[in-house]
Amino acid sequence: MDVERRSGGERPWGRVPALVLVPVGLLVVLVVVITRSPDSVRLGPLLVIAPALTPSFAGPRVTAAVAVLTVAAGVLIAVLRGGLTTGYHPAQLAALAALSLMIVVFAVVRERRDRQLARAQSVAEAAQRALLRPIPERIGPLQIATVYLAAEHEAQIGGDLYTATRTDGGARMIVGDVRGKGLAAVGESALLLSVFRLVAAEHATLPDLARTLDHNVSRYLLDFAQTGGEIAEHFVTALFLDIPDDAPVARMTNCGHPPPLLLRHGRVIGLDGGGSAPPLGLGVLAAADYPDDAFPFEIGDTLLLYTDGVVEARDRSGAFYPFADRVARWAGSTPEALVNHIRRDLLAHAGGRLGDDAAVVAVRRTDGSEHRLHGLL
């Protein structure tokens, strides 16, 4: 990643001449006005405006150059109005030079801080990509598309997660939301995704898988607490899916997560199932206590998995985003087009900025012909 470009620091000289003309032109105008004004009118302090404007569009080098021109303009005015050592000129030049130097120092400090922030953003984005590795566009007969919208642009890792993995004869997926902040939340997200990828195919049922993941998250939080970490509000809502290749059905285990939507023949169906288990990390259930719901998932159907940052997004009046109603408009779209529609519409509803991270995963079952064709190539 281009840290300097991200930081807004020093720009190449070839890209700033038009903007540099603003402070330079101001200096020229002030020199003309001041030299033609009566001695009783002292406009010399206004010269400092030129270097003060420059850091808003350029870095330290350009600012320093404008500062030198400013002091030179002050010297020229002093020469034309009686000499460098006469009247108030020495004090005014000293003040102008000191203020210009302070502005250049400020520009240097700001550029360093911007670069540090850009590096932190780069690290956070790299970590996010490592955690949320892209899901393949096709897994068996499934077409998949995703979108992730972070609430913050600063250097922090979001708490929403999703991934999918191939199993014998099908695919298993998870979408989740880590509640809590700081290192424990990052650790929970990394742990959950890693364990899911490792053991998803080794468990016969989703309740067994959910219980294993709950045990691992609970143990992680216990270890984190023993090192002095605060875990009072840390847990993970999660939704697990098991989708076989050759049967028009899907199974679902919900652990405190918003239920998915099923798009079928232009209709939007909420899949509340038979209930929800507590979130992961509480360690209160045996495997037999987790729900294991089955529902039809036929060729042409699309499943929408999402996090609560989607349905809890508010507009200026405080109204929540009407997710199901909006999705009905695009029920016939491909997964990629669907998540793009949702992304644009959600941001428009929220005024361009979300109050919480939001993730959407669209999964469509096809007849598998393209999958079989790829298998022959």
Secondary structure, DSSP 8 states (H G I E B T S, - for coil): --HHHHHT----GGG-HHHHHHHHHHHHHHHHHHHHS-TT---GGGGGHHHHHGGGTS-HHHHHHHHHHHHHHHHHHHHHTT-TTSTTHHHHHHHHHHHHHHHHHHHHHHHHHHHHHHHHHHHHHHHHHHHT----SEETTEEEEEEEE-S--SS---SEEEEEEEETTEEEEEEEEEES-HHHHHHHHHHHHHHHHHHGGG-SSHHHHHHHHHHHHHHHHHHHHHTT---TT-EEEEEEEEEESSSSEEEEEEES----EEEETTEEEE--TT--B--BTS----GGGS--EEEE--TT-EEEEE-HHHHT-B-TT--B--HHHHHGGGTTS-HHHHHHHHHHHHHHHTTT--SS-EEEEEEEE--SHHHHHHHH-
